[in-house]
Amino acid sequence: MRKEITEEELLELLNLELKKDQELIDCRITSVQWHEKDGTGCNWSAGLRTSGVPAEIFKPQVDQIVAKFMAGYNLLE
């Protein structure tokens, strides 16, 4: 069962997790967008921003972090 939280709470949790990895220090999740639940039961997606480096370089690492949170959290509807 996923925990339902606000967009602000989810953004804070995601960005705190990114800060734990020194390689991702210049990465930020800038938004989460609500959508209808997908096949996994998740109802949000995330937008990534990086400073000075193309986001594609960090996307695989960030996707792993986001996937962990997608499995545990949903946005309040």
TIDRENBA-158190 format. One record per residue: x, y, z of N, C-alpha, C in turn; residue in three letters. Coordinates in Angstrom, 1 decimal, decimal comma. Layout:
residues N
{rec {X; Y; Z}; {X; Y; Z}; {X; Y; Z}; Ala};
...
***
This chain:
residues 77
{rec {0,8; -1,2; 0,0}; {0,0; 0,0; 0,0}; {0,9; 1,2; 0,0}; Met};
{rec {0,7; 2,1; -0,9}; {1,4; 3,3; -1,0}; {0,9; 4,4; 0,0}; Arg};
{rec {1,8; 5,1; 0,5}; {1,5; 6,2; 1,4}; {1,1; 7,4; 0,5}; Lys};
{rec {0,0; 8,1; 0,8}; {-0,4; 9,3; 0,1}; {0,1; 10,5; 0,8}; Glu};
{rec {0,9; 11,4; 0,0}; {1,4; 12,6; 0,5}; {1,2; 13,7; -0,5}; Ile};
{rec {1,5; 15,0; -0,1}; {1,3; 16,1; -0,9}; {2,5; 16,2; -1,9}; Thr};
{rec {2,3; 17,1; -2,9}; {3,3; 17,3; -3,9}; {4,6; 17,9; -3,2}; Glu};
{rec {4,4; 18,8; -2,3}; {5,5; 19,4; -1,6}; {6,3; 18,4; -0,8}; Glu};
{rec {5,6; 17,5; -0,1}; {6,2; 16,5; 0,7}; {7,0; 15,6; -0,2}; Glu};
{rec {6,5; 15,2; -1,3}; {7,1; 14,3; -2,3}; {8,4; 14,9; -2,8}; Leu};
{rec {8,3; 16,2; -3,3}; {9,4; 16,9; -3,8}; {10,6; 16,9; -2,8}; Leu};
{rec {10,2; 17,2; -1,5}; {11,2; 17,3; -0,5}; {11,9; 16,0; -0,3}; Glu};
{rec {11,1; 14,9; -0,2}; {11,7; 13,6; 0,0}; {12,6; 13,2; -1,2}; Leu};
{rec {12,2; 13,4; -2,4}; {13,0; 13,1; -3,5}; {14,3; 13,8; -3,6}; Leu};
{rec {14,2; 15,1; -3,3}; {15,4; 15,9; -3,3}; {16,4; 15,6; -2,2}; Asn};
{rec {15,9; 15,3; -1,0}; {16,7; 14,9; 0,1}; {17,5; 13,6; -0,3}; Leu};
{rec {16,8; 12,7; -1,0}; {17,4; 11,4; -1,4}; {18,5; 11,7; -2,4}; Glu};
{rec {18,2; 12,6; -3,4}; {19,3; 12,9; -4,4}; {20,5; 13,5; -3,7}; Leu};
{rec {20,3; 14,3; -2,7}; {21,5; 15,0; -2,0}; {22,4; 14,0; -1,3}; Lys};
{rec {21,9; 12,8; -1,0}; {22,7; 11,7; -0,4}; {23,8; 11,2; -1,3}; Lys};
{rec {23,6; 11,4; -2,6}; {24,6; 10,9; -3,6}; {25,4; 12,1; -4,1}; Asp};
{rec {26,7; 12,1; -3,8}; {27,6; 13,2; -4,1}; {27,5; 13,5; -5,7}; Gln};
{rec {27,4; 12,4; -6,4}; {27,4; 12,6; -7,9}; {26,1; 13,3; -8,4}; Glu};
{rec {25,1; 13,3; -7,6}; {23,8; 13,9; -8,0}; {23,6; 15,3; -7,3}; Leu};
{rec {24,7; 15,9; -6,8}; {24,5; 17,1; -6,0}; {23,9; 18,2; -6,9}; Ile};
{rec {24,2; 18,2; -8,2}; {23,6; 19,3; -9,0}; {22,3; 18,9; -9,7}; Asp};
{rec {21,7; 17,8; -9,2}; {20,4; 17,4; -9,8}; {19,3; 17,8; -8,8}; Cys};
{rec {18,1; 18,2; -9,4}; {16,9; 18,5; -8,6}; {15,7; 18,0; -9,3}; Arg};
{rec {14,8; 17,4; -8,5}; {13,5; 17,1; -9,1}; {12,7; 18,4; -8,9}; Ile};
{rec {12,3; 19,0; -10,0}; {11,7; 20,3; -10,0}; {10,1; 20,3; -9,9}; Thr};
{rec {9,6; 19,1; -10,3}; {8,1; 19,0; -10,3}; {7,7; 17,6; -10,2}; Ser};
{rec {6,5; 17,3; -9,7}; {5,9; 16,0; -9,8}; {4,5; 16,3; -10,3}; Val};
{rec {4,1; 15,5; -11,3}; {2,8; 15,7; -11,9}; {1,8; 14,6; -11,6}; Gln};
{rec {0,7; 14,9; -11,2}; {-0,3; 13,9; -10,9}; {-0,9; 13,4; -12,2}; Trp};
{rec {-1,2; 12,1; -12,3}; {-1,9; 11,5; -13,4}; {-2,7; 10,3; -12,9}; His};
{rec {-3,6; 9,9; -13,7}; {-4,4; 8,7; -13,3}; {-3,4; 7,5; -13,0}; Glu};
{rec {-3,8; 6,7; -12,1}; {-2,9; 5,5; -11,8}; {-2,5; 4,7; -13,0}; Lys};
{rec {-1,2; 4,4; -13,1}; {-0,8; 3,6; -14,2}; {-0,9; 2,1; -13,9}; Asp};
{rec {-0,4; 1,2; -14,7}; {-0,5; -0,2; -14,4}; {0,1; -0,7; -13,1}; Gly};
{rec {1,1; 0,1; -12,6}; {1,7; -0,3; -11,3}; {1,0; 0,3; -10,1}; Thr};
{rec {0,0; 1,2; -10,4}; {-0,7; 1,8; -9,3}; {-0,1; 3,2; -8,9}; Gly};
{rec {0,9; 3,6; -9,6}; {1,5; 5,0; -9,3}; {0,7; 6,1; -10,0}; Cys};
{rec {0,6; 7,2; -9,3}; {-0,2; 8,3; -9,9}; {0,6; 9,6; -10,1}; Asn};
{rec {1,9; 9,5; -10,3}; {2,7; 10,7; -10,5}; {3,9; 10,4; -11,4}; Trp};
{rec {4,5; 11,4; -11,9}; {5,7; 11,4; -12,6}; {6,5; 12,6; -12,2}; Ser};
{rec {7,8; 12,6; -12,5}; {8,7; 13,6; -12,0}; {9,5; 14,3; -13,1}; Ala};
{rec {9,8; 15,6; -12,9}; {10,7; 16,3; -13,8}; {12,0; 16,6; -13,2}; Gly};
{rec {13,1; 16,4; -13,9}; {14,5; 16,5; -13,5}; {15,1; 17,7; -14,1}; Leu};
{rec {15,9; 18,4; -13,3}; {16,7; 19,5; -13,7}; {18,2; 19,4; -13,2}; Arg};
{rec {19,1; 19,7; -14,0}; {20,5; 19,6; -13,6}; {21,2; 20,9; -13,9}; Thr};
{rec {22,3; 21,2; -13,2}; {23,1; 22,4; -13,4}; {24,4; 22,0; -14,1}; Ser};
{rec {24,6; 22,6; -15,3}; {25,9; 22,5; -16,0}; {26,1; 21,2; -16,8}; Gly};
{rec {25,3; 20,2; -16,6}; {25,5; 18,9; -17,3}; {24,2; 18,5; -17,8}; Val};
{rec {24,2; 17,9; -19,0}; {22,9; 17,4; -19,6}; {22,2; 16,4; -18,6}; Pro};
{rec {20,9; 16,5; -18,4}; {20,2; 15,6; -17,5}; {20,3; 14,2; -17,9}; Ala};
{rec {20,5; 13,9; -19,2}; {20,6; 12,5; -19,6}; {21,7; 11,7; -19,0}; Glu};
{rec {22,8; 12,4; -18,6}; {23,9; 11,8; -18,0}; {23,5; 11,2; -16,6}; Ile};
{rec {22,7; 11,9; -15,9}; {22,3; 11,4; -14,5}; {21,0; 10,6; -14,5}; Phe};
{rec {20,3; 10,7; -15,6}; {18,9; 10,1; -15,7}; {18,9; 8,6; -15,2}; Lys};
{rec {19,8; 7,7; -15,6}; {19,7; 6,4; -15,0}; {19,7; 6,3; -13,5}; Pro};
{rec {20,6; 7,0; -12,9}; {20,7; 7,0; -11,4}; {19,5; 7,6; -10,8}; Gln};
{rec {19,0; 8,7; -11,3}; {17,9; 9,4; -10,8}; {16,6; 8,5; -11,0}; Val};
{rec {16,5; 7,9; -12,1}; {15,4; 7,0; -12,4}; {15,3; 5,9; -11,3}; Asp};
{rec {16,4; 5,4; -10,9}; {16,4; 4,3; -9,8}; {15,8; 4,9; -8,5}; Gln};
{rec {16,2; 6,1; -8,2}; {15,7; 6,7; -7,0}; {14,2; 7,0; -7,1}; Ile};
{rec {13,8; 7,6; -8,2}; {12,4; 7,9; -8,4}; {11,6; 6,6; -8,4}; Val};
{rec {12,0; 5,5; -9,0}; {11,3; 4,3; -9,0}; {11,0; 3,8; -7,6}; Ala};
{rec {12,0; 3,9; -6,7}; {11,8; 3,5; -5,3}; {10,7; 4,3; -4,7}; Lys};
{rec {10,6; 5,6; -5,0}; {9,6; 6,4; -4,4}; {8,2; 6,1; -5,1}; Phe};
{rec {8,2; 5,8; -6,3}; {7,0; 5,5; -7,0}; {6,4; 4,3; -6,5}; Met};
{rec {7,2; 3,4; -6,0}; {6,6; 2,1; -5,4}; {6,1; 2,4; -4,0}; Ala};
{rec {6,5; 3,4; -3,3}; {6,1; 3,6; -2,0}; {5,1; 4,8; -1,7}; Gly};
{rec {5,0; 5,7; -2,7}; {4,2; 6,9; -2,5}; {3,3; 7,2; -3,7}; Tyr};
{rec {2,1; 7,8; -3,3}; {1,2; 8,4; -4,3}; {0,9; 9,8; -3,9}; Asn};
{rec {0,6; 10,6; -4,9}; {0,1; 12,0; -4,5}; {-1,3; 11,9; -4,0}; Leu};
{rec {-1,6; 12,8; -3,1}; {-3,0; 13,0; -2,6}; {-3,8; 13,5; -3,8}; Leu};
{rec {-5,0; 12,9; -4,0}; {-5,9; 13,3; -5,1}; {-6,7; 14,5; -4,7}; Glu};
***
